[in-house]
Amino acid sequence: MDFGISILPLAFQFASPGPIFFQLGPLSIRWYGLLIASAVLIGVTLSGYLAKRRNINPDLPGELAIWLVVAAIPSARLYYVLFQWSEYANNPADIIAIWKGGIAIHGAILGGIVAALIFARVQKVSFWQLADLVAPSLILGQAIGRWGNFFNSEAYGAPTDLPWKVYIPFESRLPGYKNFEYFHPTFLYESIWDLMVFGILLTLFFRSLKGNPRLKVGTLALVYLVFYSIGRFWIEGLRTDSLMLGPLRMAQMVSIVGIVLGLAGLAWLYLLRRSLPDTVTANHNQLDNDEE
């Protein structure tokens, strides 16, 4: 009986099984890479489906995805390395070791926006139309990708005794927290929040197909920006490994900017009743038959 009681807490312990999904000799597949690849594949499939529902060329999201991956992943890594330069200055070889984790979603978003703008100009299509199609896939991908942090035992919060606490191995604990075992699973909080935002975006998308409400071009992308930024601002305050600019948490600063820009864009669309600046004119090469 004592034996059964002693192993019971271990059976229910919320802890990472490790970063490696599969290993055969020198070949290893990491959870982080597997999750990112899965998120991209699911995102392309979803964006293609949404494009069909709006009578948009379903090949465009797939073509755009190549541009986004090429731009977003290096940008996400560069953003992270710049704000963690003290860790990489003496180990420059680790700068490219993205399989070990250490990417910043805000860096990926910034890189992706630049790539999408260039893609839209090359293809002579609406940037905001593309952004509306990509937004649900992006937030779903973020919900999936956050679990890479779980397997790497990173992106956790302050110590806690809550029932859903996560166990962090000693070697993965930050300085000052070595004597603590259990922490807030902030990656889980953000994953759940992202799934909620995903549900909001899909609800708006499918209701707009019925004309109620009739969404203006760019609405989904702006709603994504506002709601994701709100959640990220709150969750970032719980984390112990934030990228810092002096005493300020960079993710919270960027989130505030995102909220302001998103709300300003929605006010521009629905209060001022004007179209967002775009890569094509309002009457040229429109992709969406539902635009007012």
Secondary structure, 3 states (H helix, E strand, C coil): CHHHHHHHHHHCCCECCCCEEEEECCEEEEHHHHHHHHHHHHHHHHHHHHHHHCCCCCHHHHHHHHHHHHHHHHHHHHHHHHHCHHHHCCCHHHHHCHHHCCCCHHHHHHHHHHHHHHHHHHHCCCHHHHHHHHHHHHHHHHHHHHHHHHHCCCCCECECCCCCCEECCHHHCCCCCCCCCEECCHHHHHHHHHHHHHHHHHHHHHHHHCCCCCCCCCHHHHHHHHHHHHHHHHHHCCECCCCEECCEEHHHHHHHHHHHHHHHHHHHHHCCCCCCCCCCCCCCCCCCCCCC
